[in-house]
Amino acid sequence: MPELIITAPNGVVWKRLPGGTTSGTDFLAALEMLVSLSDVSRQWNWWQEGRERRERERLHRILEQWDHAAPPPGGYLSKEELDAEFAAKRAQREEERQRRAASYDEERAMIRLSLLRAEATAGFMCNALAIPGSRAWQPKAEELRRASEREAAALKEKLGDPNAVVDQAGDLPQTRRERHLYEHMAFFRHPLLQEWSSSQRKRFHKLLAMPPPRPSDMCAECQAPADWHTYGFSLSLWQGKPASGSTAEVLGRLMPGWWERCLACTPYQLHHQWGHNALPDFGYEQWHAMLPPLLRAIFAPGTPAPRKPVDPRAALEKRLRATEAKAEQLRRQLAEIELADRGDQADP
Ligand SMILES: [Zn+2]
């Protein structure tokens, strides 16, 4: 192979090492891919077992065929210098996090959660109101939507920017959203796709078609996109079970779904179970009807059985047709017997 020298878009000049076979275009694509690999949208559809590892190996096989054509201006940093630079950056991030943790304010954190719940409930009512057809619950849903919006506005007024409220560890909501997006992909999306790829193709394709959310679309409290909370869905992957004998365990038993629910999710379903401010004539069928196809495919794939009124005439006709078929069968059997009898008589 002849010597190959190329210049990357950032001005760094690369040369292909002796024995290398990859093209400059392939090398630059691999370089770009490696840099953006930490971006969740890159790995979003790599659901197959070991896919990420295979992709990394493929990139390394290309990259190891190349080296800098000349050292960068100022030369290379030694391993010690690189380590020191990395450690200094980490120490600075840690110091900033601890400073924020020291400013943690429990009351503000609670107000923020109440705000998110009120917003999720307002969203739930909007979704319920968007169901076409008969709407016995409309006045109540409108009342609850307005009340939740008023509550959210008042809480926001009191709180200021909810995205500036740190948690006990000193993390801002945006940091947690980024983490949750990765966890959603690695611990929910990919295992489900693996499981459904062979057993449930319809659900598999629906989930596969889900576009990657932006980090800002995620809930900062659980691994679900925040929008799922307006349908009553949470995804608290590390929630575990409440401690045995705790009040939480008792409450969890009394209110199914309470313990698993993300604190930013609408509490409407719990209220509904207890008949508190419930929407009249609103049940599983109505809730199912308001779900977007993706959420239905993931969480509620069964279709609620349609309540078909029984038509007495159709039932009678069906029975009549069955009786006629039976009579016809009997007639044919009788004819065959008669034929056989006559045959017997004809024989000498
Ligand atoms: Zn959540």
Residues whose N, C-alpha, C, O or C-beta is under 5 A from the ligand:
A	BS01	ZN	C219 E221 C222 C262 A264
